[in-house]
């Protein structure tokens, strides 16, 4: 009987250990199958420290690489830069441009503060490219970047891009004027008096041409009569 009890306890112990190994560690619970990706999020860069540069001490207001390490980024998220007109935000997918603090390449977008309070402003940058993304300030000819005003992140797919970022509105097209209706001076294929100053100008141009032709005809007639008179006198 004692042997049976011992065997039961051993089997129970093995079952408990197996269950513990199968269960995720605290704080790392596995998401249920089919659960949605995290919702879109706004990330304030460096938190309360913001995106500022002290030109006197040549220092940044925050440690941006450390901040980025503690964040998780997905497509459709936004980076919020609390900054001022002394700095800019350059975004690139080119690691060489990032390493050299060079914002001249075609892969680089530059966001500059505009208007508002020169002492404080906000720049919102959407994350639209999956994979490595690099950010830096190209102000002061790259000096701010060289002093640590830069960071890199890796953007995961998450929910993917929301419709407003996946399909941005088309660029504004130049305005095309419809052809003017018949009978107006703006339609060169139609002869007739126009309306307003445009009509007056068009009419003036045509009548002026006719007047010039009339003057030429009169001069020709005078010349003919003068010639006849000279012949008779001779």
C-alpha positions, 0 to 999 in steps of 0.5 A: 500500500505504501509503495502505491502511495509513493508511486502516485506522489511521484506521478503527481510531481512529474505532472506539476513540473510538466505543467510549469514548464508549459506555462509562460513566465509571469508577464510573458503570457502568450497572446491567444491565437488570432488576437489582433496586433497592438493598437496604433500608438503615438511615441513621444520621443525621449518622453519629457526630455524632448528633442532639444539641443543646447548650443552652448553646452553642445548637448542634447536634452535626452538619450535617444538611443536608450529611449528607443531601446525601450520602445516597440514600434509598428507600422501606423504608429507616430513619433512625436517630436517635442522640439523648437526651431533650432532643430530638425527631424531627418528620417531615412532608410539609408544607414550610411546617411545616418552614420554620416549625419548626411541628409542630402540623399534621396531616401531622406525626408526632412521635417522642419518646425514651421510657425507657432511658438519658436520656443516649442513646437511639435513634429509628428512623423508617421512610421510607414516603412517596415524594418530599420528606420533612422532619425537625426537632426541635420541642423547646424550642418550635422553638428547636432547629429554628431553630438548624439541627436539621433536614434534608430528603430526597427518597425514591425508589421503589427496591424499594417498601415491604416487606410489614410497612410496606406493610401494617402490622398493624391497630390493636387493636380493643376487646375484645368479650365473648361473651354469657354462657351461659344460667343465669348471673346475667350474662344478664338474659334468664334467671331463676334463681340465678347463681353467685358474687357476681354471682348473689348480687347479682342474687338479692338485688335481686330478693328485695329487691323482693319483700320490699318488696312484701310489707311494703306488703301487710301494712300495707294489711291492718292499715289495713283491720282498723283501719278496721273496728274503728272502724266497729264501735265507732262 
